[in-house]
Amino acid sequence: KFIIKNKINIIHISWSNDKFLAVLLKIFTPHKIKIILYRQMIISRPKRSIYHNFIYKRIDLFLVITKKLYDQACQYLPINNSKVHVLTYGIDKPSEETHISKKAFFSKHGMDPNIFTIGIFSRIEPEKGQHLVLEAVNQSVNKIQICIIGHSMDDDYIDQLRETADRYGLSKYLKVISFVKSPMSYMPCFDLIILPTHEETFGLVVAEAMLMGVPVIGSNAGGVPEIITHNHNGFLFQTKNSRDLKEKIDHVVENKQSLDTIINNGIMFANDEYDYHKHFETFETLIEGL
């Protein structure tokens, strides 16, 4: 009734469970309706059943966040490839007034501001790979502290991280902090930000860190290599390989004063590719093409 009364002709969905409802609305609404589906998770297998054909034949615009996801959609879904388009995230950079004071933040959480500090922003669970950073730092001869910030999805995993840090003699160099609002405002507090995930569909944290002028290391999997060009605007390490990660960390620590080009390349890339306003301009153009 709301759709009919307000003459709505576009339904935009991003939760997979809403697809069926959207298609029913399209079928039973008297006037024409277009469906836009924004996909942000990997597509790991073919979906060509009668149900999937019924759904995807009625999707008018299928948006994905990475080129890899575009290839997966074209390969696995019963949808005309001309309806599939890449629409990367738009990142709204926080104003400098919102930046967190490093001195206050480190003091509050008992961290030494004079020690090289790695930030890890993600949910805390095994697939996010926080343990790899601990293993890498343990192998390094450099003095490094780690700050993990995010929602706990697995309390047993946090206990394992703390037990591992204790075994490595790194307990005082590991801090685990619950999720914070506006993570980007905290990023300049760190010397390096790492995304050690086993496979991230996109890797938003990496792009955000680039925008905030912080060097980044990311796992060479999923959508991360579409953001990081190794040794140009950041560094990639072999997925699940703590030894390779250690080498990349040491490179950043030991060359901290000569990373300006890497950092500036990251800022320029993220500004160009993930501009907040450009995202909506592109989205508007795609809508007008329906």
N, C-alpha and C positions, 0 to 999 in steps of 0.2 A: 504493500500500500504506500509506503514511504517513497519507494522508487517511482511508482506510477504518479503519485501526487506531485513530486518534485521534478518529474521528467528527467530523471537521471539516466544517462546513456552510456556511462563507463563505470565498470566495477574494477577496482584495483585490489588485488590480493597478494599476500606474500607468505601466508601460512598454508602449507600443503593441504591441510584438512578442510580448507574452505573451497577447494576447487569444485567439488561436487555440488555444493550449495550454489555457487556462482553460476554453474552451468544450468541448474534447474531454474534459476531466476531468469537466465537468458532465454530459456525455452518458453517459460510461462508468462513472461511480461509482454503485454500487447505491443509496445513499441520496441525498436531495435536497441539492443544492448551490446556493447563491446566489453570483452574481458581482458584485463592486463594481469599477467602473473609474473611476479618478481621472484626469481629463484636465487637463493643464497647458499644452498648446500650442494655438495657434490652429488652427481648422478652416477652410481656405481654399476648399474646393470640395465639391460634392455627393459623397457616398459611398453609392450606392444599387445597387451591383452585386449579383449573386447571393451573392458572398462576404460583402459587408458586411451584407446582409440576414440571412445565416446567422449572422453574429457578433452583430450588435446586437439581434436579436430575443431573444437569450439572455442579454443583460446585464440584471441586475435593478435595479441602481442606478448611475446615471451621474453622477458628481460633477465639477463644473467650478469653477475658481477665480475667475471673474469673470462679471458679468452679460452682457458682450459674448460670452463663450464660451458661455454658456447659450443666447443667441439663435442663435449659429452651430450649436450641436448640434441645436437644434429645427429649424433650417432645412435642414441638410445631411445629417443622419443618419437612417436608418430605425429610429428608436426612439420609443417612446411618450413624449410630453413629460412625462407624470406621473412618469417615472422619472428625470428630469433635475433636479438640485438644485445650487445654488451653495453651495460650502463653501470660504470664503476661508482663507488660511493662518493658522495661529496662530504668533505670534512670541514666542519666549522671550527676554525682555529680560535681558541680562547684569547681574550685580550690580556695584555701584559699585567693588568691590574689584578687578574685572578691567579697569577702564578704564585705557587707556594714558596715560602721562604725556606731555602735549603737548611740554613742554620737552625731554624725553629723545628723543622720536620725531623732532622737528624737528632736533635737534642731530645725531642719527644719520644723517639723510638730507640734511643741509646746507640746511635750509630756514630762512627768517627768521620767527620767531614773531610779529614785529611787522607783517608784511605780510598783508593779507586773503588767505585761502587757500581755494581750491575743492577739494573732494574728489570724485573720480569712482571709484566702486566697480563694476567689471564686467569681463567678459572683454575683452581688448584685440583688437579687430577692427573693420573699417570700419563694419559695421552698427550697432555700439554708439555711433558718433558722437563719439568723443573729439576728432576733428579740428574739429568744430563749436565746441567750447569754446575751442580754440586760436584759431580764426578770430574768435570773439566777443571774447575777451580782447585780441586784437590791435587790434580796432576801438575798444576802451574807452580812455579817458584815465586811468582809475584804475590804480594799481599793484596787480597781482594775481598770485599764484602758483598753479600747478595741480599737484595730486598725483594721479596715476592709479594705482590699485591693482587688480591682477587678473592672472589667467592670460593669458599671451600665446598667442593663437591664430594670430597672423600676424606673424612677426618683420619682414617687409617693411613692414608697416603701422607698427610701432614706429619703424623707420628713417625712414619718411615723416613721422611726427609730430615726430621730432627734427630732421629737415631743415627742416620747416615752422617749428618754433620758432626755429631758427637764422636762417632767412630773415626772421622777424619781429623778431629781436632779443630773443627770449624764452627762450633756452636756459637761462639761470640761474634762470628762473622755472618750469621744467617738471621734475618728478620722476616717474619711472616705477618703480613698486615691484611686485614679484611678489606673488602672492596671499598674504593673511595669514589666520590662523585667527581666528575671532570678529571679523569686520569691524566689528560694532556697537561693540565696545570702542574702536575707533579713531575712530569718527565724531565724538565731541565735540571732537576736536582741530581740526576744521574750522569755518570761518565759514559755509560754504554747501556743500551737496551737490547735485550735478546728475546727472540721468539723461537723457543726450542721445540715447538709442537711437532709431533710426528707427521701430521699432514693438515694444514690449515687451508680451508677453501679459498680464503682471501688473504688475511694477514693484516687486518686494519691497524693493529698496534704499530706495525713497522712503518706504515705511511704516516701515522700520527707522530711517531717519534722523529721521522725525517722533518716534518713540518716544524717541530719544536727545536730543530737544530742539534739533535743528539745522534751520534753514530749508532748504527744498528747491525746486528748479526741475526740472520734468519735461517731456518732449516730449508734446504734445497728440495722442497716438495710442495705440492698443491699449488696455490696461487702466489706464494711468496716470491718465486723467481720472476713473476711478472712485475713485481715491485722493485726488488733488489737486483741490480746488475752488479755482479761480483767485482769488487775492487774499483767500482766507479761511484756508486752512491751508497754502498754498504758492503757487507760481506755475507757469503753463503757458506754453510758448513754441511757436510754429508749427514743426512738424516740419521738420527740415533747413534751417531759416532762421536762420543765424548772426547776422544783423542783429537779429532779434527777440530772440534769446537774449541778445545783448549788452545790449539795453535792460532785460531782466529782471535780468541780473547787476548792471548799474549801479544799478538801483532798490534791490537788496538792499545793495550796498556803501554807497550814499549814505544809506540809511535804517537802517543796522545797529542804531542805538540805539532804534528805534521799531518793532521787529518782534516784541515780546513777545506781542501778541495773535495774530499769525500762528503763532508757535511754540507757544503754549498751545493754540490750536485744533487744531494738528497732533497734539500729545500726546494730547489728549482723544479725537480721532477715531481715532487708531491704537490707543489703549487699548481703545476700545469695539468697533471693527471687527475687530481682529486679536489679541484676547486669546488667549493660549496655551491656557488652561484652557477657555475658552468654545468654542474650536475642537473640542476632544475631546468636550465635552458635546453639541455639535450633532451631531458624528459618531456618537456613541453613540445619540442619539435617532433618527437616520436608520437605523442598523442595526436598532434595535428595531422600526422600522416595516416591515421586510422581511417 
